[in-house]
Amino acid sequence: MHLQATKNTPEVVYLPEQATLLVKGSSMPENALEFYGPVIGWVRQHLEVQGASLTLRIEMKYFNSSSMKSIFMLLETLKSATQQGRSGRVEWLVEDDDEFMQESGQTLMELLGMELRFIHSPAA
Amino acid sequence: MKTTRHTDLNYQGRINGDVLSVITDLLHATAAAELSGRKDLKRLCGIGLELLDNAQRHGAMGHVAFEWRLASDLLRVRVSNSATKDEAERLLASVQRIRSMDREAINKAYTDQLSSGGFGANGGAGLGLLQIARKVGNNISATIHPTEVEGTYLCTSTVNASL
């Protein structure tokens, strides 16, 4: 499943056979829950299967505060599944000197009590 | 030699997703040009974008006046929009609450809202002003004044950030 990026929403690529979900770009929808609700649904459904695993790759430039809340819910869904025996991993991409993405990832990691794998790349 | 920084960006008109996207790009480009080397550029731009986001979500007429003024070591961001009385009073109460908090209380309110708060009827997560306050402390103010249109108020939010 694939959602094309728009001016205000990120690209989302869900590849169930590879157990990956990528969120990439900027996210500033007026109604973040409306956009992320179905994505959270995909993740929940994917992880319902016994023994399922999923890698969430967050490769974002900027997101507004309501998107931050939605990303929290996305990660919370993954964490909840891992507590029920599923396997999950979060890759959180940060460009060098991007304090926003670094701090946002750390806030989520601390609040959710889950590991985020920070992947640093040179600033564009 | 000290570099003099001065940028004024003003926009008055309709606010929607397309406009927000263009202003986002403009702010990021301006901030990168004037404040290169800083790691908090997205946080600074985020002040303007969160205020605009609020105006878009809670405004009554779909119009805003937006001002981004960078002068020397001070950034001032101001957004005005009309809103219903309830929305105007809600904004005022939110800002007054934040102004009464210290940094620790602001951070706690933000993390509590992020982890336990829900979405409002307009799709907001109640995090925008708190996110701004995490950056600038309580250097945020708001005023409301009745307009000529009955039941409608002009809301103005102002944020000052020392650079």
Interface residues (C-beta under 8 A of the other chain):
Chain A: K7 N8 S26 M28 P29 E30 N31 A32 L33 E34 Y62 N64 S65 S66 M68 K69 S70 F72 D97 D98 E99 F100 M101 T107 L111
Chain B: G17 D18 L20 S21 T24 H28 K39 D40 K42 R43 C45 G46 L49 E50 D53 Q56 R57 T111 L114 S115 G117 F119 N122 G123 G124 A125 L127 G128 L130 Q131
